[in-house]
Amino acid sequence: MAGPASTSAAIRPARRADAGAIAVVHAQAWRESYGGILGPAAWDAGAEGRRLRQWRRILARPRQGGGTLVATLTGETVGFGAYGPQREDDRLADGEIYALYLLGRAQGLGLGRRLVAAMLARMRGWGATSADVWALERNEKACAFYAALGARPEARRIFSMQGRRVAERVFVWDDIDRLADLAER
């Protein structure tokens, strides 16, 4: 049985006017997701302003074949996902989820699954059959989420983030149809 929060939840394409709300969610979800991994570096006071400039640019000029979706609860933006064609030449997946963030208070309501399904459905619309997403290995919640959605962990890489060396792993959906179909129900 659906609860009251789930009945007021929606996934929709982002509009240029959403840049401010997306920036707030991006900065807050970043702190919630990475604060324990990156420590004080994740709590940068200027993050929201940088994210606002970033999202104004992204929403003004969407990547060919890509886009951004927002998740709302009772009209308030509580998450977003960005997706598009694969950006890395050595990857076999056609599409890529560039970003997926959901505020902690909005997790566990099915919005993350709905965002992923909707992004994969849109990728399938331009011909993608597979997709991937990168997640920090120490972000166990995100890694478990992607695995629960049927993505398999594959390549690993180490890089510098916020002055720390971190590992991330790519999760791959070899066939996006099952999840993409969920968005169309």
N, C-alpha and C positions, 0 to 999 in steps of 0.2 A: 504494500500500500504506500503510495507516495505521500510524503509529508508536505506541510505548507510551503517550506522553502523550495522544494523541488517543483511545485506547481507554478511558482513565480520565476523560475529560471528560464533564461533564453540564451541562445547563441545566435549572433548576427554578424554580418560584415561590419568592419570598422569604417567609420566616416572620419573625415578630416577633423571634425569637431571633437572626436574622441581622444585626440592626442594628449590632452591634459589628464584625463582619467586613466589612460593607459600608462602614462609616465608615473603617476602616483602608485598604481598597482605594481608596475615594474620595479620601482625602487623599494616598496614595502615587501613584496614577495622575494626580492633579491636578499634583503636583510633576513627575512624569515628562513629562507632556504640555505643561505650560505654563511650566516652569522656564526654558527658553530664550526664551520669548516675553515673560514677565512679569518675569523676573529674580528677585531675592531676595524680592519680594513673594509669589511662589508658594510660598515655603518657610516659611510661617507656622507657628510651633510649636504654636499653639492650634487648628489646623485639625481635627485628629482629634476633639477634644472637641466642637467645634461640629458636625461631621458626625455624631457619635454622637447628639446631641440632635435634629438634623434627621431622621435616619433612624428614630429611635424614634417621632417624630411621624408621619412618612410611613407607616410600617408599621402603626402603631396605627389610622390612619384613611386607608385607601387612597382615592384619587380615584375617584368613580363611573366605571366603565368602564376604569379604569386599573389599573396594577399595577407590580410590580418583579420582575424575574427575576435569578437569580444564576447565574454560570458557575463551575463547580468543576473542579479537577484533583486527582485522587486525594483527594477530599473537602475540599480547601482552597478557599475562596472566592478567586477570582483576577479576578473581574469582575462587573459587574452592568449592567442596563439598566432604565430606568424609562420608562413610556409611558402614553398615555391619549388622551382627546379633545383636539382642538385647543384651545389656550388663547387664541389671538388671533383676534378677530372678523374682521380683514381678510384672514386666510389662507383659501385655498380648500381646502386639505387637510382631510380629516375627522379624522385622527389625528395624533399628534405623538410623536416619541421625545424625551423630556425630558432624558434623560441616558444616556450609554453610556461606560463606563470599563472598561478591561482593563489589568492590569499588563503592563509591557513584556515580562516573561519569559513571558507567556502569549499574546502576540501571534504571529500567523503560524501558528496551529494550527487556524484555522477557527472559533474560539469567537465572535469578533465577528460573523461572518456568521451563525452559528447564533443568537446573541442577537437580531440584527436580524430574522431570519426568524421567530423565535418571537414577538417583540413584534408584528410585522405580522400574524401568524396570529391572535393574540388580538384585535387591533383588528378584523380582518375578522370575527371571531366576533360582535362587536356591531354589525356593519354598515358599517364603514369600507371605503372603496374606494381611498383615497389617504392619504398620510402625508408628514410632513416632519420635518426635524431641522436644528438650527442648529449651525454649527461655526465656530470662529475661522479666519479666512482664513490666518493665519500657521501654523496647525496643518495643514501640508501633508499629513501622513500621514492625518489624519482626513478631509480633503477628498478625497484620492485614494481612500480606502476607500469613502466614500459614492458617489462617481462610479463606481467599479468595480462597485458593487452596483446600478447603473442609475439612481441618483438624479441629477436634473439640477440644476445650480446655478441659483438664481433671485435673489430679492431680497437686498440687502446693507444693513447698518446699522452705524453707528458708535456705540459707547457706552463708558462708563468701567468698567474692571475692575481692581481692585487698584490704583487710583490712576493707571492708564494708559488712554489712548484706544486702543481696539482695534476692528477691523472683523470682522464675522462675516457669513456667508452662509448662506442657507437652501438645503437640498438637498431636492428634492421627488420622491417616487414618485407619479406620476399613477395608476398601477395597481399595487396591492400584491400581486396574485394570484401572480405568478411567484415572488416571494421567500417569500411566506407558504406556498406549496406546499412549499418546501424543508423547512420545519419539520415537515411532516406525513409526510415520507418516512422 
